[in-house]
């Protein structure tokens, strides 16, 4: 992947839109604000790999957790995709800045850290500070450790923190 500045995505609750890093605004079917975060569910028109997505933005943890509804033939071996992010909330607008690191979670089995190379290239090129890179790595380590301690059950781990996440496709776990 080519070196790029951190991607920023805007979630405008009052307008009911999600603006991707390229500036494309997409209608959101559901936004839900909870004391611990923001839930979003929307179709993904024009995407070959997936046709729908659900995400939770969790500012306290610096995470965006997503469930992609893959198109048959394009499935990935993951139940949740976790982006390490910085989240800024101002009134009804949430902005997530991607800090490059991602995790693929396979419930009950494992977690894989992705894109460490992108993080290091961005830090080396000065696209993010060394402090931001350190923060991203520490967040990823904490998530990996927490998931391992909770049998790789992400909703169960979050519920234990008082962050009960509900999903259209995944039943809650306790």
N, C-alpha and C positions, 0 to 999 in steps of 0.2 A: 504494500500500500504506500502511496506517495505521502511524503511529509506534509502535514497540514496543521493550521492553528486549531486550538480546541473548538469543538463544535458546540454551538449554543442552540437550544431548543426552547421555544416559548409556549406556555400553556396558559391561555387566556380564558379563565373560567367564565367571566361574565359574558364574553363574546361567543363562548362555545366553540372555540377553535384551538387547534394545535398547529403552531408554525414551526416547520422543520428547519434544520440548519441552512437549507438552501433558500429559505424564505417562502416556501409553499405552505399556504394555510389550508388545513383540512378540518372539516366539521367533526365534532366530537359527539358521540351518542350519549355519553354519560361522563360527567365530572362529579366527584364526591369529595368534599373536604372533610377530613377528620382531624382531631387534635394533633395527630402524629404525622399526617401526610395528605397527599392528593392522589385520588384514583382517577384514571382516565380509561375509557373504552371507546374505540373507534374503528371503522373499516380502514383498510389500507389499499385504496384504489391504485391501479397501475403497478402494483408489486407482483412479481411472478412468484417469489418464494413464499409469501404469506398473504393472507387476505384480510386479516383482522389482528388487532393487538390490544392488550390490556396492560396498563402500567401503573405502578405505585411510585410516587416520588416521596422519599423519606429523608427530609432535611437533616434530622438529628444524626442519622447514620451516614449521610452523604451517598445515598444509593438511589438508583432508579431500577426497579425490578419489573421485568416485562415477561409476559406470556404471549408468544407469537402463535397465531393459528396458522400453521403451515399448510400450503397447498399440497395435495397428494403428489408424491414424487419429489418433493423438495424438503421433506422432513429432516430435522437435525436431531441428534440424540441429546436432547435437553428438555427439561420441563420449565425452567425459568432462565432468563438471561439477565444478569445483573451488571449495570454500568456503574462505575465509580464516578461520582459527580460532585460538583459544588452546586448548591441550590440557593437561589435568591428569591424571596417571596416579598412582593409589594402589592398590597391589596389583593385583587383577584388575579394577578399575573405572577406566575411562577416561571423562573428561568433556570434551566439546568445546563451547566457547563460541563461537558464530558472531559474527564481527566484520563482518557485513553484506556485505562485498564478495564477489562470485562471479565465476568465469570459465567461459565455455563454450569448450571446446577441440574443434576440428574437425581431426582428425589429417591432417597433410600440407598443411593449408590455412591455418588462422588460429586466433586466440583473440580473444574479446570479453570485456571487463570489464563486469560488470553491477552494478547497485545502488549506484553511487557516491552517488546522491541519498539513499538510506537511510543510508549511512554518515555523510554530512554532517549530515543531520537528527538522527541519534542523538547525534553529537558536540555539535551546537549545543544540543540539549535536555538535555545532561548525562547521557545514558544510558550513554555511554562517555567515557573521558577523552580529551583531545587526544593524549596519548601512545599510547593504544590505536588511535586513528584513524590516527596517523602510522605506527604499526607495520603496520596493515592495508594502507595504501597502499604502503609500502615492500615488503611481501611480494608484493603484486600486481604491482608493477613488476618485481621480481626474477623472478617466474614468467613474465611476458610476455616479458621479455628472454631467459630461458633457453629457452623454447619456440621463439622465433624462431630462436635459434642452433642448435636441434635439429630444424629443419623441422617444427615443431609436432607432434612425436612425444613425447607425455608419458611413456609407459613407457620409451622410449629415454633421455630426459633423466634420469629417475629412476634407471635402471640405471647410468648414468654416474656417479651419486653413490653407488653401492653399494646402492641401494634397488631391488632387482629385484622388481617387483610382478607377481603372476600374477593372471589374471582368468579367470573361467569362459567368457567370450565373446570375449575379445581375446587372440590369440596373443602370446607375448613377442616383443619386438623387441630387436635388439642393436645 
